């Protein structure tokens, strides 16, 4: 697939703790012959600072992001929450700087979540993947409520060979992570993730799939502490699987 390269925006948690998710996204793009670029100057999008009320620090991170990615035609990220930050909160960070606010809006319009880019921009719903097994899907909050992305990942999963999707009850209920929320309100967070796990287990699925590694990390941690055997996979990992290489 010819054209300008897609600039990869790799979320901090993926970069530092789950690099296999970024590698899986690259594998999918390679299979689809989509050229890629990786701006090495990229850092955190500033969401943790923003969510904690540190708007000045978040604006510093946003300015850096804009400077790093401004030359990119298309920016793709395997995280709905980070895309939401760039698309919706960056313009708010420059209320007294109309030039920067305009630059922020422009870059937000070119920033897409992974499944959104495949389905809505490229019109691709079949990436020739194979993943035998039964999965259920978790709708993360920023992705589903903030960006309106829910049908896109399901369309992609529907075309994965060997995969059966069983919907859980309340798939779009928060898992309890919420970034600093899980730190500030640990008891509430655990109660929320336990409810999510109850719904996951009720499906009988082999794995739970999602589009945000932050939510999946929270679910994975609680599943592990409870001794449950359900796998946790980012959708990029599922879509990267081909016959003989499914994860």
C-alpha positions as CSV (number, residue, x, y, z in Angstrom):
1,X,0.0,0.0,0.0
2,X,1.8,3.1,-1.3
3,X,1.8,6.6,0.2
4,X,3.4,8.6,3.0
5,X,4.5,6.5,5.9
6,X,2.3,6.1,9.0
7,X,4.0,7.6,12.0
8,X,3.8,5.3,15.0
9,X,2.9,6.9,18.3
10,X,3.8,4.3,20.9
11,X,2.1,4.7,24.3
12,X,4.5,4.8,27.4
13,X,3.2,1.6,28.9
14,X,3.6,-0.2,25.6
15,X,7.1,1.2,25.1
16,X,8.3,0.4,28.7
17,X,6.3,-2.7,29.7
18,X,4.5,-4.3,26.8
19,X,6.7,-3.8,23.7
20,X,5.2,-6.9,22.1
21,X,2.1,-4.9,21.5
22,X,3.9,-2.3,19.4
23,X,5.7,-5.1,17.6
24,X,2.4,-6.8,16.8
25,X,1.0,-3.5,15.4
26,X,4.1,-3.2,13.2
27,X,3.6,-6.8,12.1
28,X,0.1,-6.1,11.0
29,X,1.2,-3.0,9.0
30,X,4.0,-5.0,7.4
31,X,1.5,-7.6,6.3
32,X,-0.7,-4.9,4.8
33,X,2.4,-3.3,3.1
34,X,1.8,0.0,5.0
35,X,5.0,2.0,5.2
36,X,5.9,3.2,8.7
37,X,8.1,5.8,10.5
38,X,9.0,6.1,14.2
39,X,9.8,9.6,15.4
40,X,12.5,8.8,18.0
41,X,12.0,12.1,19.9
42,X,8.5,11.1,21.1
43,X,7.8,10.9,24.9
44,X,4.7,10.7,27.1
45,X,1.6,12.5,25.6
46,X,1.1,14.2,29.0
47,X,-2.1,12.5,30.0
48,X,-0.9,11.5,33.6
49,X,0.0,15.1,34.3
50,X,-3.3,16.3,32.8
51,X,-5.4,13.9,34.8
52,X,-3.6,14.9,38.0
53,X,-4.3,18.6,37.5
54,X,-0.8,19.6,36.3
55,X,-1.9,21.5,33.2
56,X,1.3,23.5,32.8
57,X,3.4,20.3,32.7
58,X,0.8,18.6,30.4
59,X,1.1,21.6,28.1
60,X,4.9,21.2,28.0
61,X,4.4,17.5,27.0
62,X,1.8,18.5,24.4
63,X,4.1,21.1,22.9
64,X,6.9,18.6,22.6
65,X,4.5,16.0,21.0
66,X,3.3,18.6,18.4
67,X,6.9,19.5,17.5
68,X,7.9,15.9,17.1
69,X,4.9,14.8,15.1
70,X,3.9,18.0,13.2
71,X,5.5,16.8,10.0
72,X,3.6,13.5,10.0
73,X,0.7,13.0,7.6
74,X,-0.9,10.3,9.7
75,X,-0.2,9.3,13.3
76,X,-1.4,5.9,14.7
77,X,-1.4,4.7,18.3
78,X,-2.4,1.4,19.9
79,X,-4.1,3.3,22.8
80,X,-7.5,5.0,22.8
81,X,-6.8,7.0,25.9
82,X,-3.7,8.6,24.4
83,X,-5.4,9.4,21.2
84,X,-8.2,11.0,23.2
85,X,-5.7,13.1,25.0
86,X,-4.2,14.4,21.8
87,X,-7.4,14.9,19.9
88,X,-9.6,16.4,22.7
89,X,-7.4,17.8,25.5
90,X,-4.4,19.3,23.6
91,X,-6.4,22.3,22.3
92,X,-7.6,23.0,25.8
93,X,-4.0,23.4,27.1
94,X,-3.4,26.6,25.1
95,X,-6.3,28.9,25.9
96,X,-4.1,32.0,25.6
97,X,-2.1,30.9,22.6
98,X,-4.3,30.6,19.5
99,X,-1.4,29.6,17.3
100,X,-0.6,26.6,19.5
101,X,-4.2,25.7,19.9
102,X,-4.6,25.7,16.1
103,X,-1.5,23.5,15.8
104,X,-3.0,21.2,18.4
105,X,-6.3,20.8,16.6
106,X,-4.5,20.1,13.4
107,X,-2.4,17.3,14.8
108,X,-5.4,15.9,16.7
109,X,-7.2,15.5,13.4
110,X,-4.4,13.4,12.0
111,X,-4.1,11.1,15.1
112,X,-5.9,7.8,15.1
113,X,-6.3,4.7,17.3
114,X,-5.1,1.5,15.6
115,X,-8.4,-0.1,14.9
116,X,-10.0,3.2,13.9
117,X,-7.3,3.7,11.4
118,X,-7.6,0.3,9.9
119,X,-11.4,0.3,9.6
120,X,-12.5,3.9,9.2
121,X,-9.5,5.3,7.3
122,X,-8.3,2.4,5.2
123,X,-11.6,0.5,5.0
124,X,-9.9,-2.7,6.1
125,X,-11.7,-5.2,8.2
126,X,-9.8,-8.4,7.4
127,X,-6.1,-8.4,8.1
128,X,-5.7,-12.1,7.2
129,X,-5.2,-13.1,10.8
130,X,-5.7,-16.5,12.5
131,X,-6.3,-17.0,16.2
132,X,-8.0,-20.2,17.3
133,X,-10.0,-19.9,20.5
134,X,-12.8,-18.1,22.2
135,X,-12.3,-14.5,23.3
136,X,-14.4,-11.8,24.9
137,X,-13.9,-8.0,24.4
138,X,-13.5,-5.2,26.9
139,X,-14.5,-1.7,25.8
140,X,-12.1,0.8,27.4
141,X,-13.7,4.1,28.5
142,X,-11.8,6.7,26.5
143,X,-12.0,4.5,23.4
144,X,-15.7,3.7,23.5
145,X,-17.2,6.7,25.2
146,X,-14.7,9.4,24.2
147,X,-13.8,8.3,20.7
148,X,-16.9,6.3,19.8
149,X,-14.8,3.3,18.8
150,X,-16.6,0.0,19.5
151,X,-17.7,-1.5,16.2
152,X,-14.2,-1.2,14.6
153,X,-12.4,-3.7,16.8
154,X,-15.4,-6.1,16.6
155,X,-15.4,-5.9,12.8
156,X,-11.7,-6.9,12.8
157,X,-12.2,-9.7,15.3
158,X,-15.1,-11.1,13.3
159,X,-12.7,-11.8,10.4
160,X,-10.0,-13.5,12.4
161,X,-9.9,-17.2,11.3
162,X,-10.7,-19.6,14.1
163,X,-11.7,-17.0,16.6
164,X,-15.1,-17.0,18.3
165,X,-16.2,-13.8,20.1
166,X,-18.5,-14.0,23.0
167,X,-19.7,-10.7,24.4
168,X,-19.5,-10.2,28.1
169,X,-22.2,-8.5,30.2
170,X,-21.4,-4.8,30.6
171,X,-18.4,-4.8,28.3
172,X,-18.2,-1.0,28.4
173,X,-18.2,-0.8,32.2
174,X,-14.9,0.7,33.6
175,X,-12.3,-1.9,34.7
176,X,-11.3,0.4,37.6
177,X,-7.9,1.5,36.3
178,X,-8.4,5.1,35.4
179,X,-4.7,5.9,35.7
180,X,-4.2,7.6,39.0
181,X,-7.7,6.7,40.1
182,X,-6.5,3.2,40.9
183,X,-3.8,4.6,43.1
184,X,-5.9,7.2,44.8
185,X,-8.9,4.9,45.4
186,X,-7.5,1.3,45.5
187,X,-10.5,-0.3,47.3
188,X,-13.0,1.0,44.7
189,X,-10.6,0.1,41.9
190,X,-10.3,-3.5,43.1
191,X,-14.1,-3.8,43.4
192,X,-14.6,-2.5,39.9
193,X,-12.0,-4.9,38.3
194,X,-13.4,-7.8,40.3
195,X,-16.8,-7.1,38.7
196,X,-15.2,-6.9,35.3
197,X,-13.5,-10.3,35.9
198,X,-16.8,-11.9,37.0
199,X,-18.2,-10.9,33.7
200,X,-15.2,-12.1,31.8
201,X,-15.2,-15.5,33.5
202,X,-19.0,-15.9,32.9
203,X,-18.3,-16.0,29.1
204,X,-16.1,-19.0,29.4
205,X,-13.6,-17.3,27.0
206,X,-10.0,-18.3,26.8
207,X,-8.9,-14.7,26.6
208,X,-10.0,-11.1,27.1
209,X,-9.1,-8.7,24.3
210,X,-9.0,-4.9,24.4
211,X,-7.4,-1.9,22.7
212,X,-5.8,-0.2,25.7
213,X,-2.9,-1.9,27.4
214,X,-3.6,0.2,30.6
215,X,-7.0,-1.4,31.1
216,X,-5.6,-4.8,30.1
217,X,-2.7,-4.4,32.5
218,X,-5.1,-3.8,35.4
219,X,-7.2,-6.8,34.4
220,X,-4.1,-9.0,34.0
221,X,-2.8,-8.0,37.4
222,X,-6.1,-8.9,39.2
223,X,-6.5,-12.1,37.2
224,X,-3.0,-13.2,38.2
225,X,-3.5,-12.4,41.9
226,X,-6.8,-14.4,41.8
227,X,-5.1,-17.3,40.1
228,X,-7.3,-17.2,37.1
229,X,-6.0,-18.7,33.8
230,X,-7.7,-16.4,31.3
231,X,-5.2,-14.8,28.9
232,X,-5.1,-11.0,28.3
233,X,-4.3,-9.8,24.8
234,X,-4.2,-6.5,23.1
235,X,-6.1,-6.6,19.8
236,X,-2.9,-6.0,17.9
237,X,-1.5,-9.3,19.2
238,X,-4.6,-11.1,18.0
239,X,-4.5,-9.5,14.6
240,X,-0.7,-10.2,14.2
241,X,-1.4,-13.9,14.5
242,X,-1.2,-16.0,11.3
243,X,-1.5,-19.8,10.9
244,X,1.2,-21.4,13.1
245,X,2.0,-18.2,14.9
246,X,-1.2,-17.3,16.9
247,X,-0.6,-16.0,20.3
